[in-house]
Amino acid sequence: MTSPRLAARAVIVHQDRLLLVNAWPGGQSPLWCAPGGGVNRGTSLPENLRREVHEETGLTIAVGAPCLINEFHDPQGSFHQVEVFFRCTITEGQLSDNWQDPEGIVTTRRFFTEPQVRALPLKPSSLPDVAFGTGLSYDPLEPIVR
């Protein structure tokens, strides 16, 4: 059995819209999530998050306070991930359909209003409440949905 994977994710609400990405290569799933990803050993969560957000979106961000801790797993496999979400703000850049994720995972990135977010298939399920609310939340272990 492997240890859980640690990831950092950004909650970016800009002009009352939440930034989400589709992190399935080639759009294999309609599932959306907050930008971010796995943490590299020896690098802080905020440093990892700034790198991941830039790779996935082309945006430069300032990382603020943590707002959500989420964990999920694949009940049929060995995957288990713990994610720490941070409130972030954009300091430089604009979204562009021409941006290329160097890892080729994120192909779509968009801002969504709160009603739009609530209608999307996304993980974690608590993300809309956290993004458009306040405080720190813990979302306990939930299964991966594809």
N, C-alpha and C positions, 0 to 999 in steps of 0.2 A: 504494500500500500504506500502511495506517495503522500507527501505532506500537502496541505492545501496551498494553492497558488495565491499570492498576494497581488492585488491590483489597486490602482488609484484612478478615480474618475472625477470629471469636472461637471459641476452643476452651473451652467452658464445661462442666466436669464438676462437677455439683452432686449431692451424696448418691449418688455412684457412678453417675450417669446423665449422658449427653451431650445437650446441647441442640442440636437440628437444626431446620431450617426447610425447607419446600417453597417454593422461590422461582420457581415457574412460575405466572403469573397464571391463576386459575381451576383450579389443580391439573392443568394440561395434561400434566404428566409426573409419574411416581411418584418421580422423583429427589430425594433429600434432600441438603442441604449445611449447613455451619456458617453461622450468621448473620454478616452483614457485607455489604460492597459496595464500589462504586467510590470512589476517593479524589478529593476535590476539591482543585484546585490551591491552594497556599498554606496548607493545613491539614495538620497532622501525621497520620501513620498512626493513632496512638492516638485523636486527636480524631475523625477520620473514623469509626473503629470504634465509639467510644462513641455517636456520632450514629446510625449505621446500626443497631446492636443495639437502641437505644431505639425507633427507627422500626419495626423489624420485630417486636419482642417486647414493648415496654413496660418492659423491664428497664433498670436503671442498673448499669453494670459498672465494675470497676477493671481496667485493662489491664496485664498482666504481660509476661513475656519472650516473644520470638518462639519458636515451636516447629516451624514448617513453612513452607517456601517451595514453592509449587506453581505450575506453569504448564500451561495447556491451550489448545487451539485447535480450530477447526473446519476440518478438512482440505478441505472443499468450499467454504469461504468465506474471509473475511478476518479473522474474529474470533480474537484471541490475547490471553489474559489471564494476568497474573502476580499471584499472591495471596500475601500474607504473613499467616500465622496467628499469633495471640498467645494465650497462656494467660490466661484472664480469670476473674474471680470476680464474682458478683452482690453488689452493695452495697445495692440497693433494688428492691422490686417483686416481683410474682408473675406467672406466666403466666396468661393469661385467654383463653378462646375468643372473648371479646367485643372484644379488642384489634383495632384497625384500622390496618394499615400505611398511612400517608398516601399512598404511591405505589401502593398496591393490588397489589403484587407478591406479598408473603408473605401467604398466607391460612391457613397451618397451621404451628404451632410445637409441638414436643413434646420431652420428655426421654425418652431410651432407654437401657436397660441395654446393657452391652457385647455380650452375645449378640444382642440385638435389632438393634444397630447393624451387626453383622457380617452380618446377614441382609437388610439394606436395600439397595436400589439407591442408591448415593451417590457423590459425588465430593468430593475426590479419593479414590482407592482406598486411599491410605495413612492416611486420617483415623482409623480405629479404632486402629491401632497407635500413632499419635501421641497421640491423646486419652487412651488408657489406659496409655501408657508414659511415657518421659521423654526428654529430649534434643531436639536440633534435627535435622530431617530435610529433605532436598530431594527432591521428587517431580518428575522431569523431564517434559518435554512429553508430554501425553497427549491423545487426541482427545476432543471433547465427545461424550457419549452422552445421548440423550434418551429 
